[in-house]
Amino acid sequence: MYDHLLRPLLFRLDPETAHELSLSALQLAARMGPANPLRQTLPSSPRTVMGLDFPNPVGLAAGLDKNGDCIDGLAALGFGFLEIGTVTPRPQPGNSRPRLFRLPEAGAIINRMGFNNAGVEHLVGRVRQAHYRGILGINIGKNLTTPVDRALEDYRAGLRAVYPHASYVTLNVSSPNTPGLRSLQFGAQLDGLLAGLMRERDKLIGEHGRRVPLALKVAPDMDAEDIKALAAALIRHGVDAVIATNTTASRDGVEGLKHAEEAGGLSGRPLFARSTDVVARLAEALQGRLPIIACGGIFSGADAVAKLEAGASLVQIYTGFIYRGPALLAEIGQAVAALGRP
């Protein structure tokens, strides 16, 4: 139904309008409970990652539900876990529209949303209202107006706000749409950020009596030496997981297509090989010291299996979900279950 009816209708609309309508429709359908026509259950394929028990390894990537407005609607589709955000301490409008572009010939999307969100207080309120009790990741970032050299203040504020409500928290330092943000992936800036947040997490463990894992989401646009240095920093600071990867600044695979020259991060099929290579290089550098969550260009069950075989423990989808709908989850669930191993 999605391929032949819903997607053609949605793709006639402005991408951001279609996105907002889809989330509203999913949340409305969730109110139907067992009668929800979109409701599905993926095959059981449990695994324990970051000390958390996942019913299956198929997750929703951050960015699709920035404000936590559609938690129950998305959960009904069978995801093994959801990641909402990116959320910043203070509300911000993001970049001006248009800021989201489809490249259907390539199965790709370019976005320059700019961390548009209603702020962390709004998101926490939505989480409290949701009925979902599965694994919920919350992705945090810094506000545009916060200088990079004061980024730790924003990440610390975000961590404190979401900590009681998250199964795990992701630190987004890899969006290409916030100037200077990606510099936080490297060297002294990364060390300072991680050290500060680990100290903050230690305080929160004492306050709340529970240890919430921290993951770092990284960009695909790193060379081999950058990846080795990043892996060493993750191990050194005791980060619980790494998410590979965010969108790319590259335009490989979309040259000459309409919208290909728009500013922003590219996601979808053209990112698959690049992001999978980062997963493999991280796996080699980390040697099992912490798990990898793979994201980038997954459009089929075979794509998801390739990410797992490259060294990932879990996968996340976003652009493939927009192009293929709930059927993609079912296909990945079947493919992963057929592996017969965690």
Secondary structure as GFF3:
##gff-version 3
##sequence-region A 1 342
A	DSSP	pi_helix	2	6	.	.	.	ID=ss1
A	DSSP	alpha_helix	7	10	.	.	.	ID=ss2
A	DSSP	alpha_helix	15	30	.	.	.	ID=ss3
A	DSSP	three_ten_helix	33	35	.	.	.	ID=ss4
A	DSSP	beta_strand	47	49	.	.	.	ID=ss5
A	DSSP	beta_strand	52	54	.	.	.	ID=ss6
A	DSSP	beta_strand	58	60	.	.	.	ID=ss7
A	DSSP	alpha_helix	71	75	.	.	.	ID=ss8
A	DSSP	beta_strand	81	87	.	.	.	ID=ss9
A	DSSP	beta_strand	100	103	.	.	.	ID=ss10
A	DSSP	three_ten_helix	104	106	.	.	.	ID=ss11
A	DSSP	beta_strand	108	111	.	.	.	ID=ss12
A	DSSP	alpha_helix	120	129	.	.	.	ID=ss13
A	DSSP	beta_strand	135	140	.	.	.	ID=ss14
A	DSSP	three_ten_helix	148	150	.	.	.	ID=ss15
A	DSSP	alpha_helix	151	162	.	.	.	ID=ss16
A	DSSP	three_ten_helix	163	165	.	.	.	ID=ss17
A	DSSP	beta_strand	168	172	.	.	.	ID=ss18
A	DSSP	three_ten_helix	181	185	.	.	.	ID=ss19
A	DSSP	alpha_helix	187	208	.	.	.	ID=ss20
A	DSSP	beta_strand	214	218	.	.	.	ID=ss21
A	DSSP	alpha_helix	224	237	.	.	.	ID=ss22
A	DSSP	beta_strand	241	244	.	.	.	ID=ss23
A	DSSP	beta_strand	265	268	.	.	.	ID=ss24
A	DSSP	three_ten_helix	269	271	.	.	.	ID=ss25
A	DSSP	alpha_helix	272	286	.	.	.	ID=ss26
A	DSSP	beta_strand	292	295	.	.	.	ID=ss27
A	DSSP	alpha_helix	301	310	.	.	.	ID=ss28
A	DSSP	beta_strand	314	317	.	.	.	ID=ss29
A	DSSP	alpha_helix	319	324	.	.	.	ID=ss30
A	DSSP	alpha_helix	326	339	.	.	.	ID=ss31
###
